[in-house]
Each structure stands twice: as structure tokens, then as C-alpha cells.
């Protein structure tokens, strides 16, 4: 009960501080590992780009980190796809 009360008291100031922000929510993209997943990651990024969904944060592991790195460097999803298919 004491922990619950403390967590509620901790969350209330955060809700007041961040709950009334006029900023849009931040969007993060998490990419997993595996070669086949890498190609599907590129498709997801293309889908989000086509719909003008802004991506603020990108993280990944294994193949996802390679796709993330290329995307973070400024490569367009089409360029990443061409590179992946040529390898």
C-alpha cells in the first residue's frame, strides 16, 4: 500500500508537467534482428514515410541496427532497399 501511494504521488507531478503539453507525441521505432526481418523493416519504414509519420527515435539489434544506421545517416528507404537487395 505504501509503494502504491508513493508511486501515485510520484506520477501526479509528472502528469501535470507533461500532460498538458502542446507538443506532438514522440514516435520511436524498434527494429529486431534477423536477415529476413531487415527487409520487412525497410517495408515498415517505407510505409511510415509514405504516410508522413515522423520518426523521432530509432533503435535496433543485429540486422535492425544496420537498417537503423543507414536510415539514421539519411538514406531514404528506397536507397536502403536497393542496398539490401544488391547484397
N, C-alpha and C positions, 0 to 999 in steps of 0.2 A: 504494500500500500504506500509505503514511504517513497519507493522508487517511482511509482506511478505518479504520485503528487509532484515529485521533483521533475520528472520528465514533462509533465503538463506545464509547470511553472517555467521551465526552460523553453518550451515551444511557443508560448504565448508572445513573448517579445519578438521572436523570430517571425511569427505570423504577422504581427503588427508592422514589423520593419519591412518584410518582403511581400506581404500580401497585397499591398496597395500600389505596387509599382506599375508605372505606365509602360515599362519595357516589355517586349515580347519574351516569351519563354525561350530559354536556350535549348538547342537541339543537339544531342550527342549521337554519334553513330559508332557502334561497336561491331568490329569485323572479326570473325573467328578464323581458325586455321584450316588448312587442307587445300590442296590444289584445285579441286572442283569447286570448293566454296569461293575461291578467289574470283572465278568467272562470274559466279552469282552475285558477289559483292559489287562487281562492276555494273551489273544489271540494276542493282538497287540504287547505286549512285546515279546512273542514267535516269532512272525513274524519278528520283528526287529532283535532279536538275531540270528535267522536262516540266515539272510542276512548280518550279521556282521555290522549292523548300530550302531555306538556308541551313547549312550545316555549320555549327559553331565549333564542335569538338569531334575529333575522330581518333579512335584507338583500335588496335588490332593485335593479333598474335599470329605468328608464322606467316602464311600467305596473306592473311588480312593485314599484317603490318607492312608488307610490301606494297599492296594496293593502297593502303593508307598513306604511306610515304610518298608514293607517286602523286596521289591526289593532293596531299598537303603541299607538295612542291609546285603545284599549279597546273599539273597535267589535267586536261579535260578527260571525261570518262571515255570518250571515243579514242583518244590517244592511248590511254591505259589499256583499253580493249585490244587495239591493234598490236601493242607491245606484247601483251599476254598471249595472243593468238600466234604471233610470229615466233615465240619461244617454244 
